[in-house]
Amino acid sequence: MKKIKINTAVNLTSGISLPSGSIVVIAEGYADVKSEKEGEIPAQVATLLYASETAYENGATAITDPSDFSPVFSNLQLSVVDYQTKSAESLLIDAVFNSLNEVYPGQVEVL
């Protein structure tokens, strides 16, 4: 399964920060296909945040309190063309990647 790595510190609501290398994975995604308008489909993607790739692989509990972004990405827009041509995994990863790249420009990568 693809993951997104954040190559900079992630601030938490507790006031502490995760060091560079935290991992975001897709938990679930929802596309409201019936509400398509002008070639865009409204969507929402829930994610899980882990302190590191090792933490994720070892089954650590997800971190639920990032302050830089919400782990539930609402108000996303998926293109109809992408919806029809990409795998669900790629479609959701791309949507979250693009959103995270707005928060951390040039500091995110897909693994």
Backbone as XML, in Angstrom:
<?xml version="1.0"?>
<chain id="A" units="angstrom">
  <residue number="1" name="MET">
    <atom name="N" x="0.837" y="-1.169" z="0.000"/>
    <atom name="CA" x="0.000" y="0.000" z="0.000"/>
    <atom name="C" x="0.892" y="1.246" z="0.000"/>
  </residue>
  <residue number="2" name="LYS">
    <atom name="N" x="0.498" y="2.238" z="-0.782"/>
    <atom name="CA" x="1.255" y="3.479" z="-0.848"/>
    <atom name="C" x="1.060" y="4.287" z="0.422"/>
  </residue>
  <residue number="3" name="LYS">
    <atom name="N" x="2.111" y="5.032" z="0.765"/>
    <atom name="CA" x="2.105" y="5.903" z="1.934"/>
    <atom name="C" x="2.628" y="7.267" z="1.503"/>
  </residue>
  <residue number="4" name="ILE">
    <atom name="N" x="2.338" y="8.273" z="2.289"/>
    <atom name="CA" x="2.876" y="9.610" z="2.046"/>
    <atom name="C" x="3.795" y="9.949" z="3.209"/>
  </residue>
  <residue number="5" name="LYS">
    <atom name="N" x="5.004" y="10.363" z="2.884"/>
    <atom name="CA" x="5.987" y="10.733" z="3.896"/>
    <atom name="C" x="6.092" y="12.252" z="3.938"/>
  </residue>
  <residue number="6" name="ILE">
    <atom name="N" x="6.083" y="12.803" z="5.143"/>
    <atom name="CA" x="6.239" y="14.242" z="5.341"/>
    <atom name="C" x="7.672" y="14.487" z="5.808"/>
  </residue>
  <residue number="7" name="ASN">
    <atom name="N" x="8.448" y="15.172" z="4.978"/>
    <atom name="CA" x="9.868" y="15.379" z="5.233"/>
    <atom name="C" x="10.165" y="16.686" z="5.958"/>
  </residue>
  <residue number="8" name="THR">
    <atom name="N" x="9.360" y="16.992" z="6.930"/>
    <atom name="CA" x="9.556" y="18.150" z="7.797"/>
    <atom name="C" x="8.774" y="17.893" z="9.080"/>
  </residue>
  <residue number="9" name="ALA">
    <atom name="N" x="8.979" y="18.727" z="10.084"/>
    <atom name="CA" x="8.279" y="18.549" z="11.356"/>
    <atom name="C" x="6.773" y="18.752" z="11.175"/>
  </residue>
  <residue number="10" name="VAL">
    <atom name="N" x="6.003" y="17.983" z="11.932"/>
    <atom name="CA" x="4.549" y="18.114" z="11.951"/>
    <atom name="C" x="4.152" y="18.549" z="13.359"/>
  </residue>
  <residue number="11" name="ASN">
    <atom name="N" x="3.479" y="19.678" z="13.461"/>
    <atom name="CA" x="3.052" y="20.197" z="14.763"/>
    <atom name="C" x="1.780" y="19.503" z="15.227"/>
  </residue>
  <residue number="12" name="LEU">
    <atom name="N" x="1.725" y="19.230" z="16.526"/>
    <atom name="CA" x="0.561" y="18.601" z="17.142"/>
    <atom name="C" x="-0.147" y="19.618" z="18.026"/>
  </residue>
  <residue number="13" name="THR">
    <atom name="N" x="-1.425" y="19.391" z="18.294"/>
    <atom name="CA" x="-2.191" y="20.329" z="19.115"/>
    <atom name="C" x="-1.680" y="20.373" z="20.552"/>
  </residue>
  <residue number="14" name="SER">
    <atom name="N" x="-0.949" y="19.362" z="20.970"/>
    <atom name="CA" x="-0.380" y="19.319" z="22.321"/>
    <atom name="C" x="0.788" y="20.277" z="22.495"/>
  </residue>
  <residue number="15" name="GLY">
    <atom name="N" x="1.270" y="20.839" z="21.378"/>
    <atom name="CA" x="2.401" y="21.752" z="21.443"/>
    <atom name="C" x="3.724" y="21.109" z="21.088"/>
  </residue>
  <residue number="16" name="ILE">
    <atom name="N" x="3.759" y="19.795" z="20.990"/>
    <atom name="CA" x="4.997" y="19.138" z="20.568"/>
    <atom name="C" x="4.960" y="18.938" z="19.056"/>
  </residue>
  <residue number="17" name="SER">
    <atom name="N" x="6.089" y="18.560" z="18.490"/>
    <atom name="CA" x="6.186" y="18.329" z="17.055"/>
    <atom name="C" x="6.766" y="16.955" z="16.784"/>
  </residue>
  <residue number="18" name="LEU">
    <atom name="N" x="6.265" y="16.334" z="15.731"/>
    <atom name="CA" x="6.873" y="15.095" z="15.249"/>
    <atom name="C" x="8.075" y="15.484" z="14.402"/>
  </residue>
  <residue number="19" name="PRO">
    <atom name="N" x="9.164" y="14.752" z="14.487"/>
    <atom name="CA" x="10.295" y="15.063" z="13.620"/>
    <atom name="C" x="9.986" y="14.703" z="12.170"/>
  </residue>
  <residue number="20" name="SER">
    <atom name="N" x="10.813" y="15.165" z="11.281"/>
    <atom name="CA" x="10.683" y="14.834" z="9.867"/>
    <atom name="C" x="10.582" y="13.325" z="9.691"/>
  </residue>
  <residue number="21" name="GLY">
    <atom name="N" x="9.740" y="12.891" z="8.760"/>
    <atom name="CA" x="9.630" y="11.464" z="8.463"/>
    <atom name="C" x="8.327" y="10.829" z="8.888"/>
  </residue>
  <residue number="22" name="SER">
    <atom name="N" x="7.353" y="11.626" z="9.311"/>
    <atom name="CA" x="6.070" y="11.029" z="9.676"/>
    <atom name="C" x="5.375" y="10.489" z="8.428"/>
  </residue>
  <residue number="23" name="ILE">
    <atom name="N" x="4.466" y="9.563" z="8.649"/>
    <atom name="CA" x="3.808" y="8.837" z="7.562"/>
    <atom name="C" x="2.295" y="9.039" z="7.633"/>
  </residue>
  <residue number="24" name="VAL">
    <atom name="N" x="1.691" y="9.277" z="6.479"/>
    <atom name="CA" x="0.238" y="9.382" z="6.358"/>
    <atom name="C" x="-0.236" y="8.248" z="5.464"/>
  </residue>
  <residue number="25" name="VAL">
    <atom name="N" x="-1.249" y="7.516" z="5.924"/>
    <atom name="CA" x="-1.843" y="6.451" z="5.118"/>
    <atom name="C" x="-3.343" y="6.701" z="5.004"/>
  </residue>
  <residue number="26" name="ILE">
    <atom name="N" x="-3.923" y="6.188" z="3.953"/>
    <atom name="CA" x="-5.360" y="6.330" z="3.714"/>
    <atom name="C" x="-6.112" y="5.342" z="4.597"/>
  </residue>
  <residue number="27" name="ALA">
    <atom name="N" x="-7.116" y="5.832" z="5.309"/>
    <atom name="CA" x="-7.992" y="4.959" z="6.095"/>
    <atom name="C" x="-9.236" y="4.632" z="5.276"/>
  </residue>
  <residue number="28" name="GLU">
    <atom name="N" x="-9.856" y="5.671" z="4.701"/>
    <atom name="CA" x="-11.026" y="5.458" z="3.864"/>
    <atom name="C" x="-11.267" y="6.699" z="3.019"/>
  </residue>
  <residue number="29" name="GLY">
    <atom name="N" x="-11.970" y="6.499" z="1.924"/>
    <atom name="CA" x="-12.299" y="7.615" z="1.051"/>
    <atom name="C" x="-13.745" y="7.543" z="0.609"/>
  </residue>
  <residue number="30" name="TYR">
    <atom name="N" x="-14.309" y="8.710" z="0.370"/>
    <atom name="CA" x="-15.698" y="8.802" z="-0.065"/>
    <atom name="C" x="-15.783" y="9.792" z="-1.216"/>
  </residue>
  <residue number="31" name="ALA">
    <atom name="N" x="-16.358" y="9.352" z="-2.320"/>
    <atom name="CA" x="-16.591" y="10.232" z="-3.470"/>
    <atom name="C" x="-18.097" y="10.330" z="-3.689"/>
  </residue>
  <residue number="32" name="ASP">
    <atom name="N" x="-18.602" y="11.543" z="-3.727"/>
    <atom name="CA" x="-20.033" y="11.789" z="-3.914"/>
    <atom name="C" x="-20.315" y="11.920" z="-5.414"/>
  </residue>
  <residue number="33" name="VAL">
    <atom name="N" x="-20.260" y="10.794" z="-6.113"/>
    <atom name="CA" x="-20.345" y="10.765" z="-7.571"/>
    <atom name="C" x="-21.636" y="11.405" z="-8.079"/>
  </residue>
  <residue number="34" name="LYS">
    <atom name="N" x="-22.724" y="11.221" z="-7.367"/>
    <atom name="CA" x="-24.005" y="11.780" z="-7.821"/>
    <atom name="C" x="-24.005" y="13.305" z="-7.817"/>
  </residue>
  <residue number="35" name="SER">
    <atom name="N" x="-23.051" y="13.913" z="-7.098"/>
    <atom name="CA" x="-22.986" y="15.377" z="-7.014"/>
    <atom name="C" x="-21.940" y="15.976" z="-7.953"/>
  </residue>
  <residue number="36" name="GLU">
    <atom name="N" x="-21.516" y="15.203" z="-8.947"/>
    <atom name="CA" x="-20.531" y="15.693" z="-9.920"/>
    <atom name="C" x="-21.035" y="16.977" z="-10.563"/>
  </residue>
  <residue number="37" name="LYS">
    <atom name="N" x="-20.138" y="17.930" z="-10.697"/>
    <atom name="CA" x="-20.485" y="19.205" z="-11.313"/>
    <atom name="C" x="-19.264" y="19.738" z="-12.036"/>
  </residue>
  <residue number="38" name="GLU">
    <atom name="N" x="-19.436" y="20.082" z="-13.284"/>
    <atom name="CA" x="-18.380" y="20.669" z="-14.102"/>
    <atom name="C" x="-17.107" y="19.825" z="-14.115"/>
  </residue>
  <residue number="39" name="GLY">
    <atom name="N" x="-17.281" y="18.517" z="-14.175"/>
    <atom name="CA" x="-16.140" y="17.605" z="-14.274"/>
    <atom name="C" x="-15.425" y="17.327" z="-12.967"/>
  </residue>
  <residue number="40" name="GLU">
    <atom name="N" x="-16.008" y="17.747" z="-11.847"/>
    <atom name="CA" x="-15.402" y="17.536" z="-10.536"/>
    <atom name="C" x="-16.370" y="16.783" z="-9.623"/>
  </residue>
  <residue number="41" name="ILE">
    <atom name="N" x="-15.828" y="15.864" z="-8.847"/>
    <atom name="CA" x="-16.603" y="15.061" z="-7.906"/>
    <atom name="C" x="-16.174" y="15.434" z="-6.492"/>
  </residue>
  <residue number="42" name="PRO">
    <atom name="N" x="-17.120" y="15.872" z="-5.650"/>
    <atom name="CA" x="-16.767" y="16.161" z="-4.258"/>
    <atom name="C" x="-16.329" y="14.879" z="-3.547"/>
  </residue>
  <residue number="43" name="ALA">
    <atom name="N" x="-15.325" y="15.019" z="-2.680"/>
    <atom name="CA" x="-14.801" y="13.839" z="-1.993"/>
    <atom name="C" x="-14.285" y="14.194" z="-0.609"/>
  </residue>
  <residue number="44" name="GLN">
    <atom name="N" x="-14.113" y="13.155" z="0.179"/>
    <atom name="CA" x="-13.544" y="13.267" z="1.520"/>
    <atom name="C" x="-12.660" y="12.052" z="1.738"/>
  </residue>
  <residue number="45" name="VAL">
    <atom name="N" x="-11.492" y="12.262" z="2.335"/>
    <atom name="CA" x="-10.571" y="11.156" z="2.597"/>
    <atom name="C" x="-10.114" y="11.231" z="4.050"/>
  </residue>
  <residue number="46" name="ALA">
    <atom name="N" x="-10.311" y="10.147" z="4.778"/>
    <atom name="CA" x="-9.823" y="10.037" z="6.154"/>
    <atom name="C" x="-8.463" y="9.359" z="6.125"/>
  </residue>
  <residue number="47" name="THR">
    <atom name="N" x="-7.528" y="9.905" z="6.892"/>
    <atom name="CA" x="-6.165" y="9.368" z="6.915"/>
    <atom name="C" x="-5.747" y="9.042" z="8.340"/>
  </residue>
  <residue number="48" name="LEU">
    <atom name="N" x="-4.639" y="8.338" z="8.434"/>
    <atom name="CA" x="-4.011" y="8.036" z="9.713"/>
    <atom name="C" x="-2.582" y="8.568" z="9.662"/>
  </residue>
  <residue number="49" name="LEU">
    <atom name="N" x="-2.138" y="9.193" z="10.746"/>
    <atom name="CA" x="-0.793" y="9.759" z="10.841"/>
    <atom name="C" x="0.025" y="8.942" z="11.830"/>
  </residue>
  <residue number="50" name="TYR">
    <atom name="N" x="1.241" y="8.589" z="11.424"/>
    <atom name="CA" x="2.162" y="7.845" z="12.282"/>
    <atom name="C" x="3.469" y="8.623" z="12.395"/>
  </residue>
  <residue number="51" name="ALA">
    <atom name="N" x="4.151" y="8.483" z="13.519"/>
    <atom name="CA" x="5.384" y="9.225" z="13.776"/>
    <atom name="C" x="6.485" y="8.896" z="12.773"/>
  </residue>
  <residue number="52" name="SER">
    <atom name="N" x="6.479" y="7.666" z="12.275"/>
    <atom name="CA" x="7.521" y="7.233" z="11.330"/>
    <atom name="C" x="7.041" y="6.001" z="10.574"/>
  </residue>
  <residue number="53" name="GLU">
    <atom name="N" x="7.790" y="5.637" z="9.562"/>
    <atom name="CA" x="7.454" y="4.425" z="8.823"/>
    <atom name="C" x="7.602" y="3.192" z="9.709"/>
  </residue>
  <residue number="54" name="THR">
    <atom name="N" x="8.601" y="3.197" z="10.572"/>
    <atom name="CA" x="8.794" y="2.083" z="11.505"/>
    <atom name="C" x="7.607" y="1.966" z="12.453"/>
  </residue>
  <residue number="55" name="ALA">
    <atom name="N" x="7.136" y="3.090" z="12.963"/>
    <atom name="CA" x="5.973" y="3.072" z="13.862"/>
    <atom name="C" x="4.764" y="2.478" z="13.152"/>
  </residue>
  <residue number="56" name="TYR">
    <atom name="N" x="4.554" y="2.874" z="11.905"/>
    <atom name="CA" x="3.433" y="2.340" z="11.122"/>
    <atom name="C" x="3.582" y="0.829" z="10.929"/>
  </residue>
  <residue number="57" name="GLU">
    <atom name="N" x="4.766" y="0.412" z="10.501"/>
    <atom name="CA" x="4.997" y="-1.010" z="10.219"/>
    <atom name="C" x="4.918" y="-1.875" z="11.474"/>
  </residue>
  <residue number="58" name="ASN">
    <atom name="N" x="5.233" y="-1.284" z="12.640"/>
    <atom name="CA" x="5.198" y="-2.039" z="13.895"/>
    <atom name="C" x="3.838" y="-1.980" z="14.588"/>
  </residue>
  <residue number="59" name="GLY">
    <atom name="N" x="2.840" y="-1.374" z="13.926"/>
    <atom name="CA" x="1.488" y="-1.364" z="14.463"/>
    <atom name="C" x="1.235" y="-0.362" z="15.575"/>
  </residue>
  <residue number="60" name="ALA">
    <atom name="N" x="2.016" y="0.699" z="15.619"/>
    <atom name="CA" x="1.808" y="1.737" z="16.637"/>
    <atom name="C" x="0.432" y="2.378" z="16.450"/>
  </residue>
  <residue number="61" name="THR">
    <atom name="N" x="-0.054" y="3.000" z="17.480"/>
    <atom name="CA" x="-1.324" y="3.712" z="17.424"/>
    <atom name="C" x="-1.144" y="4.985" z="16.596"/>
  </residue>
  <residue number="62" name="ALA">
    <atom name="N" x="-2.121" y="5.284" z="15.767"/>
    <atom name="CA" x="-2.062" y="6.496" z="14.954"/>
    <atom name="C" x="-2.144" y="7.734" z="15.837"/>
  </residue>
  <residue number="63" name="ILE">
    <atom name="N" x="-1.518" y="8.803" z="15.397"/>
    <atom name="CA" x="-1.534" y="10.088" z="16.092"/>
    <atom name="C" x="-2.752" y="10.855" z="15.595"/>
  </residue>
  <residue number="64" name="THR">
    <atom name="N" x="-3.560" y="11.321" z="16.517"/>
    <atom name="CA" x="-4.861" y="11.886" z="16.136"/>
    <atom name="C" x="-4.946" y="13.402" z="16.240"/>
  </residue>
  <residue number="65" name="ASP">
    <atom name="N" x="-3.869" y="14.066" z="16.643"/>
    <atom name="CA" x="-3.997" y="15.494" z="16.916"/>
    <atom name="C" x="-3.023" y="16.410" z="16.174"/>
  </residue>
  <residue number="66" name="PRO">
    <atom name="N" x="-2.836" y="16.225" z="14.859"/>
    <atom name="CA" x="-1.982" y="17.203" z="14.173"/>
    <atom name="C" x="-2.673" y="18.567" z="14.144"/>
  </residue>
  <residue number="67" name="SER">
    <atom name="N" x="-1.892" y="19.619" z="14.306"/>
    <atom name="CA" x="-2.489" y="20.954" z="14.243"/>
    <atom name="C" x="-2.282" y="21.602" z="12.883"/>
  </residue>
  <residue number="68" name="ASP">
    <atom name="N" x="-1.336" y="21.103" z="12.106"/>
    <atom name="CA" x="-1.059" y="21.678" z="10.787"/>
    <atom name="C" x="-2.125" y="21.319" z="9.754"/>
  </residue>
  <residue number="69" name="PHE">
    <atom name="N" x="-2.792" y="20.199" z="9.950"/>
    <atom name="CA" x="-3.820" y="19.736" z="9.017"/>
    <atom name="C" x="-4.776" y="18.815" z="9.754"/>
  </residue>
  <residue number="70" name="SER">
    <atom name="N" x="-5.956" y="18.646" z="9.192"/>
    <atom name="CA" x="-6.920" y="17.701" z="9.740"/>
    <atom name="C" x="-6.688" y="16.348" z="9.076"/>
  </residue>
  <residue number="71" name="PRO">
    <atom name="N" x="-6.689" y="15.254" z="9.845"/>
    <atom name="CA" x="-6.510" y="13.939" z="9.233"/>
    <atom name="C" x="-7.685" y="13.538" z="8.334"/>
  </residue>
  <residue number="72" name="VAL">
    <atom name="N" x="-8.789" y="14.285" z="8.411"/>
    <atom name="CA" x="-9.911" y="14.067" z="7.499"/>
    <atom name="C" x="-9.897" y="15.218" z="6.498"/>
  </residue>
  <residue number="73" name="PHE">
    <atom name="N" x="-9.568" y="14.885" z="5.260"/>
    <atom name="CA" x="-9.479" y="15.888" z="4.202"/>
    <atom name="C" x="-10.858" y="16.027" z="3.552"/>
  </residue>
  <residue number="74" name="SER">
    <atom name="N" x="-11.549" y="17.089" z="3.901"/>
    <atom name="CA" x="-12.885" y="17.363" z="3.381"/>
    <atom name="C" x="-12.790" y="18.360" z="2.238"/>
  </residue>
  <residue number="75" name="ASN">
    <atom name="N" x="-13.873" y="18.521" z="1.541"/>
    <atom name="CA" x="-13.957" y="19.495" z="0.442"/>
    <atom name="C" x="-12.942" y="19.251" z="-0.672"/>
  </residue>
  <residue number="76" name="LEU">
    <atom name="N" x="-12.565" y="17.996" z="-0.868"/>
    <atom name="CA" x="-11.688" y="17.663" z="-1.990"/>
    <atom name="C" x="-12.510" y="17.605" z="-3.264"/>
  </residue>
  <residue number="77" name="GLN">
    <atom name="N" x="-11.858" y="17.830" z="-4.389"/>
    <atom name="CA" x="-12.497" y="17.706" z="-5.692"/>
    <atom name="C" x="-11.672" y="16.731" z="-6.534"/>
  </residue>
  <residue number="78" name="LEU">
    <atom name="N" x="-12.299" y="15.668" z="-6.992"/>
    <atom name="CA" x="-11.649" y="14.680" z="-7.858"/>
    <atom name="C" x="-12.134" y="14.911" z="-9.282"/>
  </residue>
  <residue number="79" name="SER">
    <atom name="N" x="-11.224" y="14.897" z="-10.230"/>
    <atom name="CA" x="-11.667" y="15.067" z="-11.613"/>
    <atom name="C" x="-12.368" y="13.792" z="-12.075"/>
  </residue>
  <residue number="80" name="VAL">
    <atom name="N" x="-13.392" y="13.954" z="-12.887"/>
    <atom name="CA" x="-14.124" y="12.808" z="-13.428"/>
    <atom name="C" x="-13.180" y="11.927" z="-14.235"/>
  </residue>
  <residue number="81" name="VAL">
    <atom name="N" x="-12.295" y="12.540" z="-15.002"/>
    <atom name="CA" x="-11.346" y="11.769" z="-15.820"/>
    <atom name="C" x="-10.465" y="10.902" z="-14.930"/>
  </residue>
  <residue number="82" name="ASP">
    <atom name="N" x="-9.930" y="11.481" z="-13.845"/>
    <atom name="CA" x="-9.106" y="10.693" z="-12.921"/>
    <atom name="C" x="-9.930" y="9.588" z="-12.269"/>
  </residue>
  <residue number="83" name="TYR">
    <atom name="N" x="-11.151" y="9.901" z="-11.888"/>
    <atom name="CA" x="-12.039" y="8.918" z="-11.266"/>
    <atom name="C" x="-12.270" y="7.721" z="-12.199"/>
  </residue>
  <residue number="84" name="GLN">
    <atom name="N" x="-12.345" y="8.003" z="-13.487"/>
    <atom name="CA" x="-12.619" y="6.958" z="-14.466"/>
    <atom name="C" x="-11.371" y="6.196" z="-14.902"/>
  </residue>
  <residue number="85" name="THR">
    <atom name="N" x="-10.189" y="6.766" z="-14.690"/>
    <atom name="CA" x="-8.985" y="6.149" z="-15.243"/>
    <atom name="C" x="-7.950" y="5.687" z="-14.212"/>
  </residue>
  <residue number="86" name="LYS">
    <atom name="N" x="-7.977" y="6.226" z="-13.018"/>
    <atom name="CA" x="-6.987" y="5.860" z="-11.999"/>
    <atom name="C" x="-7.546" y="4.806" z="-11.053"/>
  </residue>
  <residue number="87" name="SER">
    <atom name="N" x="-6.631" y="4.055" z="-10.437"/>
    <atom name="CA" x="-7.057" y="3.121" z="-9.386"/>
    <atom name="C" x="-7.522" y="3.941" z="-8.182"/>
  </residue>
  <residue number="88" name="ALA">
    <atom name="N" x="-8.349" y="3.330" z="-7.354"/>
    <atom name="CA" x="-8.840" y="4.027" z="-6.152"/>
    <atom name="C" x="-7.667" y="4.470" z="-5.284"/>
  </residue>
  <residue number="89" name="GLU">
    <atom name="N" x="-6.674" y="3.595" z="-5.129"/>
    <atom name="CA" x="-5.513" y="3.945" z="-4.310"/>
    <atom name="C" x="-4.809" y="5.184" z="-4.853"/>
  </residue>
  <residue number="90" name="SER">
    <atom name="N" x="-4.523" y="5.201" z="-6.136"/>
    <atom name="CA" x="-3.830" y="6.347" z="-6.734"/>
    <atom name="C" x="-4.663" y="7.618" z="-6.641"/>
  </residue>
  <residue number="91" name="LEU">
    <atom name="N" x="-5.952" y="7.495" z="-6.867"/>
    <atom name="CA" x="-6.852" y="8.646" z="-6.809"/>
    <atom name="C" x="-6.832" y="9.277" z="-5.415"/>
  </residue>
  <residue number="92" name="LEU">
    <atom name="N" x="-6.931" y="8.455" z="-4.378"/>
    <atom name="CA" x="-6.960" y="8.961" z="-3.010"/>
    <atom name="C" x="-5.592" y="9.474" z="-2.562"/>
  </residue>
  <residue number="93" name="ILE">
    <atom name="N" x="-4.542" y="8.740" z="-2.890"/>
    <atom name="CA" x="-3.178" y="9.181" z="-2.545"/>
    <atom name="C" x="-2.887" y="10.529" z="-3.195"/>
  </residue>
  <residue number="94" name="ASP">
    <atom name="N" x="-3.227" y="10.678" z="-4.474"/>
    <atom name="CA" x="-2.971" y="11.941" z="-5.175"/>
    <atom name="C" x="-3.719" y="13.101" z="-4.523"/>
  </residue>
  <residue number="95" name="ALA">
    <atom name="N" x="-4.961" y="12.876" z="-4.138"/>
    <atom name="CA" x="-5.762" y="13.933" z="-3.518"/>
    <atom name="C" x="-5.152" y="14.374" z="-2.188"/>
  </residue>
  <residue number="96" name="VAL">
    <atom name="N" x="-4.749" y="13.415" z="-1.365"/>
    <atom name="CA" x="-4.149" y="13.749" z="-0.069"/>
    <atom name="C" x="-2.763" y="14.358" z="-0.269"/>
  </residue>
  <residue number="97" name="PHE">
    <atom name="N" x="-1.986" y="13.803" z="-1.178"/>
    <atom name="CA" x="-0.661" y="14.354" z="-1.478"/>
    <atom name="C" x="-0.771" y="15.830" z="-1.858"/>
  </residue>
  <residue number="98" name="ASN">
    <atom name="N" x="-1.697" y="16.148" z="-2.752"/>
    <atom name="CA" x="-1.859" y="17.535" z="-3.193"/>
    <atom name="C" x="-2.254" y="18.445" z="-2.038"/>
  </residue>
  <residue number="99" name="SER">
    <atom name="N" x="-3.118" y="17.968" z="-1.163"/>
    <atom name="CA" x="-3.523" y="18.762" z="-0.003"/>
    <atom name="C" x="-2.364" y="18.970" z="0.972"/>
  </residue>
  <residue number="100" name="LEU">
    <atom name="N" x="-1.620" y="17.909" z="1.240"/>
    <atom name="CA" x="-0.472" y="18.029" z="2.140"/>
    <atom name="C" x="0.627" y="18.897" z="1.533"/>
  </residue>
  <residue number="101" name="ASN">
    <atom name="N" x="0.768" y="18.852" z="0.219"/>
    <atom name="CA" x="1.787" y="19.659" z="-0.441"/>
    <atom name="C" x="1.474" y="21.152" z="-0.321"/>
  </residue>
  <residue number="102" name="GLU">
    <atom name="N" x="0.205" y="21.489" z="-0.136"/>
    <atom name="CA" x="-0.153" y="22.893" z="0.109"/>
    <atom name="C" x="0.288" y="23.320" z="1.510"/>
  </residue>
  <residue number="103" name="VAL">
    <atom name="N" x="0.248" y="22.403" z="2.469"/>
    <atom name="CA" x="0.650" y="22.702" z="3.849"/>
    <atom name="C" x="2.175" y="22.665" z="3.987"/>
  </residue>
  <residue number="104" name="TYR">
    <atom name="N" x="2.803" y="21.694" z="3.342"/>
    <atom name="CA" x="4.249" y="21.490" z="3.413"/>
    <atom name="C" x="4.819" y="21.498" z="1.985"/>
  </residue>
  <residue number="105" name="PRO">
    <atom name="N" x="4.901" y="22.640" z="1.339"/>
    <atom name="CA" x="5.336" y="22.682" z="-0.073"/>
    <atom name="C" x="6.696" y="22.014" z="-0.303"/>
  </residue>
  <residue number="106" name="GLY">
    <atom name="N" x="6.693" y="21.045" z="-1.221"/>
    <atom name="CA" x="7.920" y="20.344" z="-1.586"/>
    <atom name="C" x="8.482" y="19.433" z="-0.520"/>
  </residue>
  <residue number="107" name="GLN">
    <atom name="N" x="7.733" y="19.203" z="0.554"/>
    <atom name="CA" x="8.221" y="18.390" z="1.665"/>
    <atom name="C" x="7.482" y="17.066" z="1.823"/>
  </residue>
  <residue number="108" name="VAL">
    <atom name="N" x="6.677" y="16.680" z="0.829"/>
    <atom name="CA" x="5.952" y="15.416" z="0.899"/>
    <atom name="C" x="6.327" y="14.545" z="-0.287"/>
  </residue>
  <residue number="109" name="GLU">
    <atom name="N" x="6.301" y="13.237" z="-0.069"/>
    <atom name="CA" x="6.603" y="12.283" z="-1.136"/>
    <atom name="C" x="5.762" y="11.032" z="-0.962"/>
  </residue>
  <residue number="110" name="VAL">
    <atom name="N" x="5.461" y="10.397" z="-2.074"/>
    <atom name="CA" x="4.717" y="9.139" z="-2.043"/>
    <atom name="C" x="5.722" y="8.002" z="-2.001"/>
  </residue>
  <residue number="111" name="LEU">
    <atom name="N" x="5.516" y="7.085" z="-1.070"/>
    <atom name="CA" x="6.370" y="5.899" z="-0.953"/>
    <atom name="C" x="5.646" y="4.680" z="-1.488"/>
  </residue>
</chain>
